[in-house]
Amino acid sequence: MRIFLVMFILVVVGSCISNPTKNNDLTLWYSQPASKWLEALPIGNGSLGGMIYGGVEQEHIQFNHESMITGTPQTVGSYQPFGDIYIDFTNLNAEHYSRELDLNTAIHTVRFSSNGVKYHRESFASYPDQVMVIHLNASKKSMIRGKIRLTDAHNANISVQGNKLIATGVLPENQMIKESQLLVLHKDGNLISDIDGINIDGASEVTILLAAGTSFFKDHRKDFQGEHPHASVTKRIEDASAKSYEHLRKNHVTDYQELFGRVSLNLGQAPDQTTIDRLNAHKDGAEDPALEALLFQYGRYLLISSSRPGSLPANLQGIWNHEYKPAWYSQYTTNINIQMNYWPAEITALPECHLPLFDWIENLAAVQKKSEDPILKTNRGWICYNTNNAMGGPSTWGVHRPGSAWLSQHFWEHYAFTGDMDFLKSRAYPLLKDVAGYWEDHLVVSADGKLITPDGWSPEHGPDGKEGNRTPYPGVSYDQQIVYDLFTNCIEAADALGEDMSYRNYLQAKRDSLLGPQIGRWGQIQEWMEDVDDPDNKHRHTSHLFAVHPGRQITSGSTPEWAQAAMVSLNARGDVSTGWSTAWKINLWARLGQGNRSYDLIRQLFRQCILENLFDTHPPFQIDGNFGYTAGVAEMLLQSHYKEDNNYILLLLPALPDAWQSGEVEGLRARGGFSIDMQWKDGSLHSGAVTSLEGNDLVLDHQGQRIHLKTQKGRVYKMPDFGAQP
């Protein structure tokens, strides 16, 4: 590694933390309405989600609420659709049609002309006002005519009360009470209610407000049973209706942009084509780096829309679902999927969106600990099944012992990025130590004196290659690597707190006695303790490479032989796979510093796994691939997963592909509390800035050239041109 000795002081260029707002091509747009659910475009406020079709003669918005599940704390059930809004218009014949989703404002827009009148619709789901808002407008007075209908996916009783529609019902599987309310406000014309809905006769503007809720309560101490949702839903509708449309819109945009505007990515100019045309061209081999940047930002949009403070975490489909029996229950699967949902949260500056996951994990832990299921009984700590619902209810398809350890990694990561000592002391360290206690009790000594897990699994297959083989095996690499990661995080948490040192030293001795990664007969990282890996195994899970990503036990700099073996394993697994698996491989190759290999996987993801509305497909639709892709792009541009001599090492453009020769990114976050802006040309860093959020020291590393930097909290430091000679 070359050491770049810089004989000058980095310039302090400011004392305020920047808030970049510049973004490039942030619109999904189409020249015709959606004809099916996977062409509709999503909106959401963390709890309430909608899929908008954008029809001309009939607008259709299918909606969901985060808590609509048929399960209980004992059985997993399925995430459910809630209902639909239909607006049936009269005498419309569209010309110059477009529908779009602006990621910069989180507003869905439909525009067209009919008989010389321009029609304009805007829809969004507001987090500050907790309602969905649909605004209809015409360029000529009194030209909006039609009927608004509310339907319920579970045969709720629907009543019409003046300008309000109310659907109230009960899910028979768990007796959960549900209610949605739709209120219609108008300018000019008349509203006429009948048994089927609300008729609009000659309005110039119409605003529709929707609120929904259930009796689900996010707390195991209340057994997840809350009050009838009628009062809270009514209050949300009444509060929102007291505000003008302009006020609601401003509240929504201001709130959303405070999160979304923190990060921008520019990889080039977008062509003047619809999103579907660009997507199809990309699948056929066209170069469109701006589309790749758009998909990166789409993942951030989806996370903001499906995971906000106070909500449940994003599930297997975020918060969007139209099926009664969605694949894998559309719940929370802990052998990668729920974790992958949150990989972009910290690095793309959305730590607030991470919070719902922590709340859910702590509730899950409490539910598992009091479970009567003998499989879940532990002396210390807790374990869980492979899939669980919002209440911690399991699918008994298989116990997943390392699941709680992998989930606990997110608590450490939140601290590593934010430096939040209160969070570390009160939430992260207690949970890490608790889960570590289970593994202290569970590990056994192998014949060669190493600590191993006696009954491991490598999701979701066995050494015989058979799909779904859950036969327990000792010393499985997946288990070993996750336990190593757990112990390391717990040790570093104790160091950061400066307490519990005797336990910290005890745990380090345990960690150092673990069976570590082994290199097998064909040069691979072994998946099993025995050297039995099949080089022709193309299984979608790369569980034995956890130590590369999201772990940090294997790095190209500190463990080059293991890193080389990891590449052998990845090449053997192959590139063709499911959406989330492809996204994981983007991250793995990025961590190994192989930008062109990561980019090969990006092209593969677009070819086979990205749908018309840019949702990712397994198949079927799974949103983890969207989130994993966003995290992977960020990992290609910035990494910060290890330290040397107590300095955070920030790898700048560590896996930049040839396809992205020039570009700029602003606002990415690094562990240690840093915000990074970079501009690069001809594959090399040209300029940039580091904002120190916590005042920690760091080392900037670009292509082996290193700069040591001592920082003060709140200061912004200009980077030198790494392409220049010292």
N, C-alpha and C positions, 0 to 999 in steps of 0.2 A: 504493500500500500504506500503510495506517495504521500509525503507530508508536505503540505503547502504552507510554508512559514510566511505569514502575512505581517509585514513590518509597518502596519498602520492601525489606527484605532477605528473600529466601525463607528460610523457617524450616527448619533442619536438624531432622528428626524422628526420626533414628535413625542408627546407625553400622553396622548389619548389613544385608546384602543379603537382601531379602525372598524368601520361597518360598511364593507363594500356592497354596492348595489348594482354594479354593472354586470349584466348578463347578456349572453349571445344566443339568439334564437330560442326563445322559451315558450313556443306555442306548438301544441298539437292541433292541426287543422285539417278538415275534410270537406269535400265538395258535395257530399250527400249525407242524409241521415243514416244512423245505425240501423241495420236490419236484424241484428241479433245482439245478445247480451255482451259478448266479447268484442263488439264494435262500439258499444256505448262507452262514455267517458266518465271517470269517477270523480266525485267530490266527497269531502268528509271533514268533520271537525273533531276527530278522535273518538267520538261516541256514535254519531249519526252519519251514515254514509248513503250516498245516492249514485245510481248509474243512469246517466241521461242519454236518451236516444236521439233527441233533436229532430223529431218528426215534424212535418209541415201541417198536415191535416189533423194529426194526433201527436201531441207530445206525450212521452211516456218516461216517467222517472220511477225506477224500482229502488226501494230504500231498505236499509238495514239499521239495526241498533246493536251495539256491541254485546249486550247482555242476553240477546235472544237465543237461548240454548235449551235443548230438551233434557239436559243432564241434571245431575245432583252431585253432592259431595261423594256419592258412592259409585255412580255410573257416569260415563263420559258424555253420552248424548251427542247431538250435532248442533252446530251453529245454523241458525234458521233465517230465511227471509222474513221481513216484517210486513211489507205491503207495497202498494203501488199508487202513484198519482197518474191520472190520465186527464189530459186537457184536449177535448174534441172541438176543433175549430170548424167554422162554416165559411164556405166561399173563398178558399185559399188555393192558389195555383202558383207555386213558387218559381221565381226566376232569380238568378245570381245568388244561389244558395251557398252558405258556408256555416260550418259549426266549428268551434275551436275551444280549447282549454288553455288558458294563459297561465303558465306556471308561475309567472311573476306576481300575479294577483289572486290565484286560485279561484278564478271566475270562469264559468262555462258560458259561452255566447253562441246564439243562433241568429243569423241574419239572412233575410231574403226579401224579395219584392213580390207583390201580388197585386195585379190590377192597378199599378201606379202607386201603390202604398208600400213604404218600407217598414218591415216588421223587425223588431229587435227584442231578443229575450236574454236575460242574464240570470244565472243560477249560481248559488254558492252555499256552503254550509259554514255557519259562523260559530267559531269557538267562543268569543266573548259573549254573544247573545244566545248561544245554544239552540239555534233554530236553523232549518234550511229555508232559504229565501229564493223565490222565483219571481222575477219581474218581467212583465210583458209590456211592450211599448209599440205604438204605431205612429208613423209620421203625420197622419191625418187624424183629426178628432173623431172619436166615436166609431172607430173601425175594428175594435176587438169584439168578436162574438164567438161564443162557444159554451161548452159545459165542462165543469171541473168535477172529477170523480175521485173518490178515495176508496181503495179496496184493501182488504186484509188477507194475508197469506194463510191465516188459520181460522177463518170463518168467524171472526169477531162480529159482534153486533155493531152496525154502523147507523148512527143517527144524524139527522140534519137539524141544526139549531141556528136558524137565520143564516148568517154568512160563515158558519162554522160546521165542519164535518168532524165527527168523533167516532173512532172505532175502539171498542173496549172488549177484551176477551181474556181467556185463560188457556195456557198451554196444558193439555190434559196429562202430559207425561210427568210434569213436576208441579202443576198447579201454580205456575208463575203467572201473575196478572200482567197484562200488557195494555197499553193505550197509545194511540196516536191521535193528534188533533191537527186539522188543517183549517186555517183562517184565510178568507179572501177579502182583500181591501181593494177599492177601485176609485178611479177618477172619471167622472162623467158616466152616462148610461145608467143601467139598472142591474141589480142582482136579483135573480128569482130562484128561490129554492124549491126543490121538489124531492120526491122520495129517492131519486137516483143521484142527486148532487146539486150543484149550484150553477145556474145558467148566467152567463155574462151577456148582456144586451147593450151593445153600443158604447163600450168603455174606451177611453183614450189611453189609460194606464191601469194595470192590474198588478198587485203584489200579493203573492201567496206565501204564507208562513206555515211551516210544518215543524211540529215537535213530537217526540215519541219517547217512551220510557217503559220500564217494567218494574216489578216489585223486587228485583234482584238488588242486594245490598253488598257492597264490596268489603265484607269483613267476616272472617270465619267465626269471630266471637258472637256474632248475631246469627250464626248458621246461614248466612247469606240471605236472610229473609228480611225484606224491608216493607215499607208502607205501600199502599195502593198508589200507583203513579199519577192518578188523576190530578191531585193538587199541584204537584211539581210541574207536570206538563202544562196545565192551565196557566200557571204563573209565568212560565217561559213564553207562552203565546201572548199573554197579556202585556208583559214587559216589552216584548219585541214590537207589538202592535202600537205601542205608545211612541215609537220612534219612526221617523220618516225613512223611506227607502234609502235615501242618500246617507242618512246617519248610520243605518245598519251596514251599508256597503263600506263606508269609511272605517267603521269599527273593525270589520272583517279584514279589510286590506291592510290596515295599520298593524293589527295583531299578527297576521300571517307573514307580512314582509319583514317584521322584526326577526323572525326565525329564518325564513328562506333567503333573505338578502345577505346573510352573513358570508355565503360562499358563491363565487362565480367561477365559471370555467369557459374559456374560449379556445377552441381547437380549429377555428376556421369559419368561413362564411357559409351560411346555409343556402342551398339552391331554392329557387322560387317554385316549389312543388308542394303538393299536399303531402301530409305525413305518410299516407299509405303508398303513394308513388315513390317517395324517398325510401321507405322500408323495402318495397319490392326491388328497387334498383340496388339497394345495399345487399339484399339477399343474392342478387345476380352478379355481385362483384364490384359495383360502383364504389368509389371512394366518397365518403361523406362523414368526415370527422365531426362535423357539427351535429349530426344525428347521434353519434356516440356521446357527445357532450349533453345532448338533450335527454338521452336515456339516463345518464348520470343524475341530472337534475330532477328527472321524473321520479327516481327512487327517493330523493329527499322530499319531494312533494308528497309522495304516497306515505312516507313515514310521518310527516307533519299531519297529514289528513287522517291517519289511523291510530295515532298514539300521542295523546296530549296529557298533561298533568291532570289527575283525577279520573282518567279513563282506564279501561282495561288495556293490556298490551295488544299490539297487532297480532292477529291470529294467522293461520295458514293462508288466508285470503285477505289479510288486512282487516277490513270491516265490510267487504263487499261479497255478497253471495245471493244467488237466486234459486238455489236448489235445496230441496228438503233433506236430501241425503248427499251432501257434498263429500268429495273424496277425502278420506282420512278424517272425517268429522269436521273439517275446517276448524280445528282446535289448536292445541299447543303440543308439538312434538319435540322432545328434548334431546334427540340424538343428532341434531344440528339445526333443525328448521326454525324454532323460535329464537335460537341464538343468532342465526344468520340474519334474521329480521333486524337485529340491533347492531350489527357490525358497523353500519355507517353512522350511528348516532353520535359518537364522540368525535371521530376524525372529520366529519363534515359539519361540525359546530351545531349539533342539535341535542345537547345533553338533557334539556328539559323533556324531550321526547323519549328519553331512556327511562324516566322515572316510573311510568306505569309497569314496566317489567319488574322493577325492584319490589313494588307493592305486591304484585302477583306472586313473586317467588316467596316472599315472606309469608303470605297467606298459604301458599302451597306447602311450605315447610310445616306450618302449624297443623294443617289438615292431615299430612302424612304421619306426623308424630302421634296424633290421637286416633289414627285408624286402627280398626280391629283386625285388619288383614294381617295374618301371620307373616306374610312375605315382607311386609314393610316394617316389621318390628326390629328396632335397633337399640343398643345400649346407649349410644351417643349419636348425635347427628341425625340424619334422615336420608332416605332414598325415595325414589319415585318410579312409577311406571313410565313407559316410553311416551305415552300421550296422555294429557290431562286437559280438563276443561277449565272454565273460568273459576269454578268452585274448588278445583283440585281433584275433581272426580276423575278416576282413571279408566283408560281402556286396558283391559287385562291381557292384551296381546303379548306383552312381555315387560318384565321389570327391567329397568335401566339404571343399574347401580351408580355409574359415573355421572348420571344426568344432573344431580344436585351439585356435584363438583364443577361441571362445565357451566351451569347456571351461575354459580358463585363467582366465576371469572368476571362477569359483567360488573359486579360490585367493585372489584379491584380496578377494572378499567376506568370506571367513572371517576374514581379517585385519582388514578394515574394521569388522566387528562385534565381534570379540574382542580386538583389540589385541595378538595373540600375536606378539611380535617374533621369537621363535625360529622360529616357523612361517614368518613372512615372509622371514627371512634364509636359512633352510636349504631351504625348499621353494617358496614362492610366487614370490619374485623370480627365482630361477634358471629356473623354468619359464616365467614371463612373458617374460623376456629371451630365452630360447631360441626361443620361438615368434615373438617380435617379429623375430628375426633372419631367419626365413623371409620375412616380409613386406617387410623391408628389401631383400632380394634380388629379390623377386617383383614389386614395384610398378613401374609404368612411368609416363612423363610423357605426358600427353594433349596434344592440339593447343593447348589454351589454358593449358598449363603446370602443370596440376594432377596430383598423383600419383593414379593409379587402379590397380585390379586389372585385369589384361588379359583374364581368362578367368572372369568371375564367373557367379553363378547366383542365382536368387531362388526358393528352395524353395517348392513343388515344381512349378513351371510356367515357361513362357517368356512373352515379350511378346505372343506370338500367342494366349495364353490356353490353350494345349494342356496338358493334364495330363501331368506327368512329363517335359516338355521340358527337357532338360539341355544344350542348345546353349550354349556359353560366350559371354558378352557382356562387353564392357569396362565398367568403372565402375558395376557394379550396386550399388544403394543398400545392399542387405543386406551385401555384402562391405565396402563403404566404411565403414559404420557400425560393424561389428564390429572392423575394423582400428583405427578411431578409438578405440574402447573399449579395445582391447588396449594401444595406445600410451599412452593416458591412465593406465591402471592401472599400467603399467610405470614411467611418469614419477613417479606418486605413491608407488609403492613405493620408488623410489630416494630421493625426498624424505624418506620416513619413516625410511629406514635412514641417511640422511645420508651416502651414499657414491655412487660411480660418477657424479659430477656431469657430467663431460664427455660421457659417453654419454647421460645424461638430457637435456642440452641439445640434443644432436644429434637425439635421438628427438623432442623437442618440435618442432624445426624440421620434421622429417618429418611429424609429425601435423598441423601447421598448414598444410602444403602439400597435404593430402588434399582431394580433391573432396568437399564436404560435401552435406548434404541440399539438394535443389532443389524449388522449388514450380512445379508444372506448369500447363498451360493452363486446367484447371478447378478450380484452387485446391488441388490435392492435393500431398502429398509424393510425388515421383516414385519409382516402383519401379525405373525404368531410367534410364540416363544420358540417353537421348533421351526426349523428352516424348511417349511413345506409350501411356501407361496407358489402359486401357479402363474407364470409370466404371461399366460394367455387370458387371465381373469380380467374382464372389462367391467367389473361391478361399479355402479355409480358412486358408492361411498368410498372415500379415500380416508377412512377413519384412522389408519395407521400413520397418517401424516399430520395429525393434530399438532404435533410438536413443531411443525413448520408454520402453520397458521390454522387456528388463531393462537396457538401456543407460541413459545419463543425459546424452546429448548434447542432447536436446530436452527442455526443461522449460517449463511455463507461465510461470514467473517470469523466466527468463533469455532464452528464445527464443520470445516469444509468437506471432510470425508462423509459425514452424515448428509450434508447438503447434496453432494454428488449422488449418493445413494437414493435420496428422495427424488431426484430428477429421474433416475432409472425407474423407480416405482411409478412415477407419474407418466412417463412415456409408455410404460407397459399397460397402464390402465386405459390409455387412449384418450382422444379428445371428444369423441361422439358420445353424448350422454344426455341426461335430463337437464332442465333449465337450472335448478339450484346446484346440481353437481358441476355443471359447466362454470357457473359463477364461482364456486369454491376453487376450482382449478385456476381461474384467473387470479385469485388471491394467492394461491400457492406458488404459481410461477412468478408472481410479482415479488413475494418474499425472497425467492431464490435469485432475484435480480435479472430475470429473463423476460424483458419487456416484449420482445417479439413473440415469444411463446404465449405470454398473456394475451397479446393482441390476436394471435391465432384463435384463441378461445373466444375473444370478443366477436370475431367474425363468425365463429361457429354458433355462438349464442344467437346472434341476429338471424342466421340462416334457418335455424331449426326451432328456436324457443321463444321468439318475440312475436306476439300476436298483433292484430290490426290496431288495437288501442294501446299498444306497447306494454301490455301485461306480459309477464313471463309465464311460460307453460312448462309443466313437468314432462309431458302432459298428464292430467289436465292442468288448468290454471293454478299456479302456486306463486304467491307474491314474494317468497324468500329469494327467488332468483333475481327479482328486481333489486332488492336490497343488497344482495350479495354482489351484484354487478357494480352498484354505486360504490360499495366498499372497495371492490377490486380496483376500480379506476383510481380511487384515492390512494390506495396502496402503491400503485404504479408511480404516483407522483410524489409521495411523501411517506416515509416510515420512521418510527421512533420507538421500536419495541425492545431495545436493549440499552444498557448503560455501560460505561467504562469509567473506572475511577470516580464514581459518583457523578459523572457528567452524562446528561442525556445526549445520545447520538441521534442527530436528525439527518437521515439520508434523503438528500434532495434529488428528485427525479431518478430514483434508484432503478426503475424498470420502464424507462421511457422508450416506447417502440419507435421504429423508423417511420411509421405512418404519422406520428405526431411530431414532426421536426420542429415546428414552431407553435407557440401557444402561450397562454397565461392562465394562472389560477390565483384566486384571492380567497383568503379566509380559512384554509384548511387548518385543522388543529393537530398539535403534536403532544405526546405525553410529556409531562413536566410543566405544562401550562404555557403553550406557545401558539400563536396564530401566524400563519406563513403565507406570504404573497410571493409569487415567482413569475418571471417572464423568461422564456427561453427561445433561442434561435439556433437553427442548424444542429439541433440535438444537444446543445449545451446551455447551461444556465447563464442568462445574460444580466439579469438584475432581479431585485426582490427586497423584501423587508421581513423582519422578525419582530412581532409584538410579544413582549414578555408579560404574561398574565399573572405569573406568580413570583418572578424574580429569581428563578433558578438559573444555574450555569448550564451551558450546552456546548456541543461540538457540531458545527455544520459540516457535512460530508457530501461532496459532489464529485463523483467519478474518482474517488480516492484522494482528492484534495481536501484538506481539513482546516477549519478555522475554529479556534477556541474563543468562546464569548462569555464574559460575565455580564449578567443583566440586572437591571432594576425593574421592579414591578411597575407596569404601566407604560414603560418606555418602548419606543419603536426604533429598531436598528436597521440601517440600510445594509444590504448585502453588497459585496464587491462583485465585479464581473469575473466569474470563475474562468472565463475564456481568456482573460488577459494574463500576461506574464507577470510574475512577482517582481 
